[in-house]
Amino acid sequence: MKEIKWKPSKRQKEALDYLFDNETTELFYGGGAGGGKSYLGCVWIIICCFRYPGTRWLMGRAILKSLKESTLLTFFQICREWKLEVGKDYKYNSIEGTIKFSNGSEVYLKDLFQYPSDPEFDSLGSTEYTGAFLDEVSQITEKAKNIVMSRLRFKLNDYNIIPKLLMASNPSKNFAYREYWKPWKDGELPNFRKFVPALVGDNPYISDFYEENLKKLDKNSKERLLFGNWNYDDDPSALFEYDKIILMFKIGYERLPREQRFISCDVARFGTDKTVIIVWRDLFMYKVIEFEKKSTKETADFIKELSREEGVPVTNIIIDEDGVGGGVVDNIDGSVGFINNSRPQDHPNDKKNFKNLKSQCYFKLSNCIKEGRIGCCDVPISVKQAIIDDLEQIKWHNPDKDERVGVTPKEEIKERLGRSPDFGDAIMMRMLLYDEGGTFGYIAG
C-alpha cells in the first residue's frame, strides 16, 4: 500500500485504537456535527481493505442515494488525498454498488432503510462481511444494525481478527441513545461496546466558518449539533419539547377545595410490557405505579383497592380497553374504557380532523404540557427517564400528507425505545376526562 500521510484528531485516534483492538466489536462515534465521523469511517474501511487482502466490507446508510451523495464522496476524497488511482488501486461499479481493490478486497454499498415490503432485510442477501461502517444511524433501525452485525464473519479466522461494527451519527432518540450514549454516560457500557464523543471542536481540520454557522442554528439544533446534547430533538413534528417535559417534575401541587381524583391505567399486553397506573389529583400525577403483567382479575382488584384508598370515583377510572385491558374494564363496573382507535371526541376546541381518540388525546396532552398544566410527584429516576423517553417519541405522523391528524404508530415507537410506551400512554389517557376549560391547582415547586 502507498504511504499514507494523515494525522487523526485525538478523538479519531481513540476510535481507531478501539477499531483495531481485540475486545471491541461495536463502536459508536459522534455526538455532534463536524466531528469527522464520515471521514473516520472511510479511513478505517480503506485501511482494512489494504491490510487484509481479499476481505469484504459493508458501508451502509438508510438511503443508498444519500450514501452515494455524501459518505461515498468522502471515500473518494480520501482516495485522492492518499494518491490511490482509479482503475489501478481500486475500481468503482456504480451499477452494482461495489468498490473493488487491487488486492481482492471489496466494499459493498448498502441501503438499510426498513421498507414495509422487506421487514427482515432479505435484500441484503446471505453475503458475509468482515466488518461494517454504518453512517447516520439516527436514520437506521436497531433491527437493521443487528442484522448487519450478524453477517460479520467473513475471513475473520484467516487474519485472527474479531468482527467490527463502526456506527456514526449526530444525537438521536433511537437505539443509539438507549444502547450506547446513555450507558456510556452512566458508566454502564459493556466492554464489547465503546462510545467516543466527537464535536466540531475536536476536529482540527474543520473550517472556522462551519462552527460559526452551527452557532446560528435554533436552540434545539444547536444543542444537538454544536454541543452534542442527546437530550434534545430538532424534529419539528415532535409534540413534546424536552424542556417542557422536564418542567412537569418541577411543578408542585396546591390542594383545591373541589379537587377531583382520577386513575389512568395502561394494561400490559405482552411479556415485556408493564402495567402502569397513575393516580391523579386534577392534572397532578400524585402516584405512579408500575408492575409486571398480572391476570386481569388481579389487576382489576388492585385498581379497585387503590381507588378506595385514594377516594377515586369509579367513573373517574380510565383503563386501556384494547386487548387484555378489556378484561380489566369488565371487572370494574362503571370504569371508563379507552379504545385507542375509536372515534375522537366532539369538542369545540378541537379544530383538527383527528385519525382516532389516541391521537386527539396526545395532542391535547401536548397543549397541557406546553402550558405547564401537568405536574408530577417525585418518582424514581428510572420512571422519570421512561416518561421522558416515551413522550419524546410521540410525533405528528406524516404532517405533510393530506390525511387526518395522527401520531407515531406504536410499532415505530417500540422499535426506537425497545419497549412499549406504557408511561406515555397512561398519562395520555387522562385527557379523555379532561375539560380544557377547567381549573388547575398547581404552583411552581
C-alpha positions in Angstrom: 0.0 0.0 0.0 1.1 3.5 -0.7 2.4 5.7 2.1 -0.4 7.4 4.0 0.2 10.8 5.4 -2.7 11.5 7.7 -2.8 12.6 11.3 -6.0 11.8 13.0 -7.6 14.0 15.6 -7.4 13.0 19.3 -10.9 11.5 19.1 -10.3 9.8 15.8 -7.1 8.2 17.2 -9.1 7.0 20.2 -11.7 5.4 17.9 -9.0 3.8 15.7 -7.4 2.2 18.8 -10.8 0.5 19.6 -11.3 -0.5 15.9 -8.1 -2.5 16.0 -8.2 -3.9 19.5 -9.2 -7.5 20.4 -12.2 -6.6 22.7 -14.4 -4.0 21.0 -17.0 -5.3 18.5 -19.3 -2.3 18.4 -18.1 1.3 18.4 -20.3 4.4 18.3 -18.5 7.6 17.2 -20.1 11.0 17.2 -22.4 13.3 19.0 -22.2 16.5 17.1 -21.8 17.9 13.6 -18.3 18.4 12.2 -16.5 15.8 14.4 -15.1 13.9 11.4 -17.5 10.9 11.6 -17.8 10.0 7.9 -14.1 10.7 7.4 -13.1 8.3 10.1 -15.4 5.6 8.8 -14.0 5.8 5.3 -10.4 5.9 6.5 -11.0 2.7 8.6 -12.6 0.9 5.7 -9.7 1.8 3.2 -7.0 0.8 5.7 -8.7 -2.5 6.4 -9.1 -3.3 2.7 -5.4 -2.9 2.2 -4.3 -4.5 5.5 -6.5 -7.6 5.0 -6.4 -8.7 1.3 -9.5 -10.5 0.0 -11.8 -9.3 2.7 -15.3 -7.9 2.3 -16.7 -4.8 3.9 -20.1 -3.1 4.1 -20.7 0.6 4.1 -24.3 1.5 4.7 -26.8 4.2 5.3 -30.6 4.3 5.5 -30.9 5.5 1.9 -28.4 4.4 -0.8 -28.8 7.6 -2.7 -27.8 9.6 0.4 -24.8 7.3 0.9 -23.6 7.9 -2.6 -24.1 11.7 -2.4 -22.3 12.1 0.9 -20.3 9.3 2.5 -19.1 7.9 -0.8 -17.8 11.3 -1.9 -15.8 11.4 1.3 -14.4 8.0 0.5 -13.2 9.2 -3.0 -11.8 12.4 -1.5 -9.6 10.3 0.8 -8.5 8.1 -2.0 -7.4 11.2 -3.9 -5.6 12.6 -0.9 -3.8 9.3 -0.5 -2.8 9.1 -4.2 -4.9 6.0 -4.9 -5.5 5.7 -8.6 -8.9 4.7 -10.1 -8.6 1.7 -12.3 -5.3 0.7 -10.7 -5.6 0.7 -7.0 -9.4 0.3 -7.0 -12.5 0.2 -9.3 -15.9 1.5 -8.6 -19.0 -0.1 -10.1 -21.9 2.3 -9.7 -24.5 -0.2 -11.0 -23.5 -3.0 -8.6 -22.7 -0.5 -5.8 -19.3 -2.0 -5.2 -15.7 -0.9 -4.8 -13.0 -3.5 -5.6 -9.4 -3.1 -4.6 -6.4 -4.5 -6.5 -5.7 -7.0 -3.7 -9.2 -8.6 -3.9 -10.8 -6.7 -1.0 -14.3 -5.3 -1.7 -16.6 -2.7 -0.3 -20.4 -3.1 -0.7 -22.6 0.0 -0.6 -26.0 -0.9 1.0 -29.4 0.7 1.6 -30.5 -0.1 5.1 -33.9 1.5 5.3 -36.6 -0.8 6.8 -39.1 -0.9 3.9 -42.5 -2.4 4.7 -42.0 -4.8 1.8 -38.7 -6.1 3.3 -39.0 -6.0 7.2 -36.3 -8.7 7.6 -33.8 -7.1 5.2 -33.8 -10.0 2.8 -32.4 -7.6 0.2 -29.0 -7.9 2.0 -29.0 -11.5 0.8 -26.7 -14.1 2.5 -23.5 -12.2 1.9 -21.0 -12.3 4.8 -18.7 -9.4 5.6 -15.6 -8.8 7.6 -16.7 -5.5 9.1 -19.1 -2.7 8.5 -19.4 1.1 8.8 -23.0 2.5 9.3 -23.2 6.2 8.7 -26.0 8.4 10.2 -27.5 5.6 12.3 -30.1 8.1 13.5 -32.0 7.0 10.4 -31.4 3.3 10.8 -33.5 0.9 12.9 -32.0 -1.4 15.6 -33.1 -4.4 13.6 -31.0 -3.2 10.6 -28.0 -2.8 12.8 -28.5 -6.2 14.4 -28.8 -8.0 11.1 -25.7 -6.3 9.8 -23.8 -7.4 12.9 -25.0 -11.0 12.4 -23.3 -11.0 9.0 -19.8 -10.0 10.2 -17.9 -13.3 10.0 -16.1 -13.4 6.6 -12.4 -14.4 6.8 -12.0 -13.4 10.4 -10.1 -16.5 11.3 -7.8 -16.0 8.3 -6.4 -12.8 9.9 -7.1 -13.7 13.6 -9.4 -10.6 14.0 -12.8 -10.1 15.6 -16.0 -8.6 13.9 -16.1 -4.8 14.0 -19.1 -2.6 13.5 -18.5 1.2 13.4 -21.5 3.5 13.8 -21.6 7.2 13.4 -24.3 9.8 13.9 -25.4 13.0 15.4 -27.6 12.7 18.6 -30.9 11.0 18.1 -33.5 9.3 20.3 -33.3 5.9 18.8 -31.4 2.8 19.9 -28.1 4.8 19.7 -29.3 6.8 22.7 -30.6 3.8 24.6 -27.8 1.3 23.9 -24.7 3.5 23.6 -24.9 7.1 24.8 -26.9 6.7 28.0 -25.0 3.5 29.2 -21.7 5.4 28.4 -22.9 8.4 30.3 -23.9 6.3 33.3 -20.7 4.2 33.2 -22.6 1.0 32.4 -21.4 0.3 28.8 -20.4 -3.3 28.4 -16.8 -4.0 27.4 -17.5 -5.1 23.9 -19.2 -1.7 23.2 -17.4 1.7 23.1 -18.6 5.2 22.7 -16.3 8.1 21.6 -17.9 11.6 21.7 -16.7 13.9 19.0 -17.8 17.6 18.5 -16.8 20.2 16.0 -14.2 21.5 18.4 -12.5 18.1 18.4 -11.8 18.3 14.6 -8.7 20.5 14.0 -9.3 20.3 10.2 -12.8 21.8 10.1 -13.3 25.3 8.8 -13.9 28.1 11.3 -17.0 29.1 9.3 -18.5 25.7 9.9 -18.6 26.2 13.7 -19.9 29.8 13.3 -22.8 28.5 11.2 -23.6 26.0 13.9 -23.9 28.8 16.4 -26.6 30.5 14.3 -28.9 27.5 14.5 -32.1 27.3 16.5 -31.8 26.2 20.1 -32.7 22.5 19.7 -30.5 22.1 16.6 -27.6 24.0 18.3 -27.9 21.8 21.4 -27.7 18.7 19.3 -25.2 19.6 16.5 -22.9 22.1 18.2 -22.9 20.8 21.8 -23.7 17.2 21.2 -26.6 17.2 23.7 -28.5 13.9 23.3 -31.5 15.2 25.3 -32.7 17.5 22.6 -34.7 16.7 19.4 -34.9 19.1 16.5 -37.7 17.2 14.7 -40.4 19.8 14.0 -43.1 17.1 14.2 -42.3 16.3 17.8 -45.3 17.0 20.1 -43.3 17.4 23.3 -40.3 19.6 23.9 -37.6 18.3 26.3 -37.6 21.4 28.4 -41.4 21.3 28.8 -41.3 17.7 29.8 -38.7 18.4 32.5 -40.9 21.2 33.8 -43.5 18.6 34.8 -41.2 17.3 37.5 -40.8 20.8 38.9 -44.4 21.7 39.3 -45.8 21.3 42.9 -49.4 20.6 43.9 -51.7 23.1 45.7 -54.8 21.4 47.0 -58.1 22.9 45.9 -61.4 22.5 47.8 -63.1 21.0 44.7 -60.2 18.8 43.6 -61.1 15.7 41.5 -59.2 12.5 41.6 -58.6 10.1 38.7 -56.9 6.8 37.9 -55.5 6.0 34.4 -54.1 2.6 33.6 -52.2 1.2 30.6 -52.5 -2.6 31.0 -49.6 -4.9 30.0 -50.4 -6.9 26.9 -47.2 -8.9 26.3 -44.4 -10.4 28.4 -42.1 -7.4 28.3 -44.8 -4.8 28.7 -45.6 -3.3 32.1 -48.9 -2.2 33.6 -48.6 1.5 34.5 -51.2 3.0 36.9 -51.3 6.7 37.7 -53.3 8.4 40.5 -54.2 12.0 39.6 -55.3 15.0 41.7 -56.8 17.1 38.9 -53.8 17.2 36.5 -51.2 16.4 39.0 -49.7 12.8 38.9 -49.9 12.0 42.6 -48.8 8.4 42.4 -47.1 6.5 39.6 -47.2 2.7 40.0 -45.7 0.0 37.7 -45.7 -3.8 37.9 -45.2 -6.8 35.7 -48.0 -8.4 33.8 -50.8 -9.9 36.0 -54.1 -11.6 35.4 -57.0 -9.3 34.5 -58.7 -10.1 37.8 -55.5 -9.3 39.8 -55.1 -6.0 38.0 -58.7 -5.1 38.5 -58.6 -6.0 42.2 -55.5 -3.8 42.6 -57.1 -0.8 40.9 -60.4 -1.2 43.0 -58.4 -1.3 46.2 -56.3 1.7 45.1 -59.5 3.7 44.2 -60.9 3.1 47.7 -57.7 4.2 49.4 -57.4 7.3 47.2 -61.0 8.2 47.1 -61.3 8.0 43.3 -64.9 7.5 42.0 -65.2 4.5 39.8 -66.4 6.7 36.9 -63.1 8.5 37.1 -61.1 5.3 36.4 -59.8 5.2 32.8 -58.4 1.9 31.6 -56.9 0.9 28.2 -59.6 -1.4 26.8 -57.7 -2.7 23.8 -56.6 -6.3 24.1 -56.4 -7.8 27.6 -57.3 -4.4 29.1 -60.9 -5.1 28.1 -61.0 -7.9 30.8 -59.9 -5.4 33.4 -62.7 -2.9 32.4 -65.2 -5.7 32.6 -64.1 -6.4 36.2 -64.6 -2.8 37.3 -68.3 -1.8 36.8 -68.6 1.8 35.9 -65.0 2.4 34.8 -64.2 4.1 31.5 -62.7 2.1 28.7 -60.1 3.8 26.5 -60.1 2.4 22.9 -57.1 3.9 21.1 -58.5 3.6 17.5 -62.0 4.7 18.4 -63.7 7.9 17.1 -62.3 11.2 18.5 -64.4 13.2 21.0 -66.6 16.0 19.7 -65.2 19.2 21.2 -65.5 22.8 20.0 -61.8 23.5 20.9 -60.6 20.7 18.6 -60.5 22.0 15.0 -58.2 19.3 13.7 -59.6 16.2 12.0 -58.0 13.5 14.1 -57.4 10.0 13.0 -58.6 8.5 16.3 -59.1 9.1 20.0 -55.5 8.3 20.9 -54.2 11.0 18.5 -56.6 13.6 19.8 -55.7 12.9 23.4 -51.9 13.1 22.7 -52.4 16.5 21.0 -54.5 17.7 24.0 -51.8 16.4 26.4 -49.2 18.3 24.3 -51.0 21.5 24.8 -51.3 21.0 28.6 -47.6 20.2 29.0 -46.6 23.2 26.8 -48.8 25.5 29.1 -47.3 24.0 32.3 -50.6 22.5 33.4 -49.3 18.9 34.1 -47.4 18.2 37.3 -45.7 15.0 38.6 -44.7 13.8 42.1 -41.2 12.6 42.9 -40.6 9.4 41.1 -37.6 7.1 40.8 -35.0 8.1 38.2 -35.9 5.1 36.1 -39.5 6.1 35.9 -38.7 9.7 35.2 -36.5 8.7 32.3 -39.1 6.4 31.0 -41.7 9.2 31.0 -39.3 11.5 29.2 -38.3 8.9 26.6 -42.0 7.9 25.9 -43.2 11.5 25.4 -40.2 12.5 23.2 -41.1 9.7 20.8 -44.7 11.0 20.2 -44.8 12.9 16.9 -47.2 14.1 14.4 -47.3 11.2 11.9 -46.9 12.3 8.3 -47.7 16.0 8.9 -47.0 16.8 5.2 -49.6 14.5 3.9 -53.2 15.4 3.2 -54.7 13.0 5.8 -56.3 13.0 9.2 -54.0 14.0 12.0 -52.4 11.1 13.8 -49.4 10.3 16.0 -46.5 7.9 15.6 -47.7 4.3 15.3 -46.9 2.3 18.4 -44.8 -0.3 16.5 -42.4 2.5 15.3 -42.1 3.8 18.9 -41.4 0.3 20.2 -38.7 -0.1 17.5 -37.0 3.1 18.8 -37.5 2.5 22.5 -37.1 -1.2 22.6 -40.3 -1.5 24.6 -43.9 -0.3 24.6 -44.5 3.4 25.6 -46.6 2.4 28.7 -45.9 5.5 30.8 -46.7 7.9 27.9 -50.0 6.1 27.1 -51.1 6.0 30.8 -50.5 9.8 31.0 -52.3 10.4 27.7 -55.4 8.6 28.7 -56.1 11.1 31.5 -57.1 13.6 28.7 -60.2 11.5 28.0 -61.9 13.0 31.1 -60.3 16.4 30.9 -62.1 19.6 30.0 -59.7 22.3 28.8 -62.0 25.0 30.3 -61.5 23.6 33.8 -59.3 24.9 36.7 -55.9 23.7 37.8 -54.3 23.6 41.2 -50.6 24.0 40.6 -47.8 26.3 41.8 -44.2 26.2 40.8 -42.4 24.0 43.2 
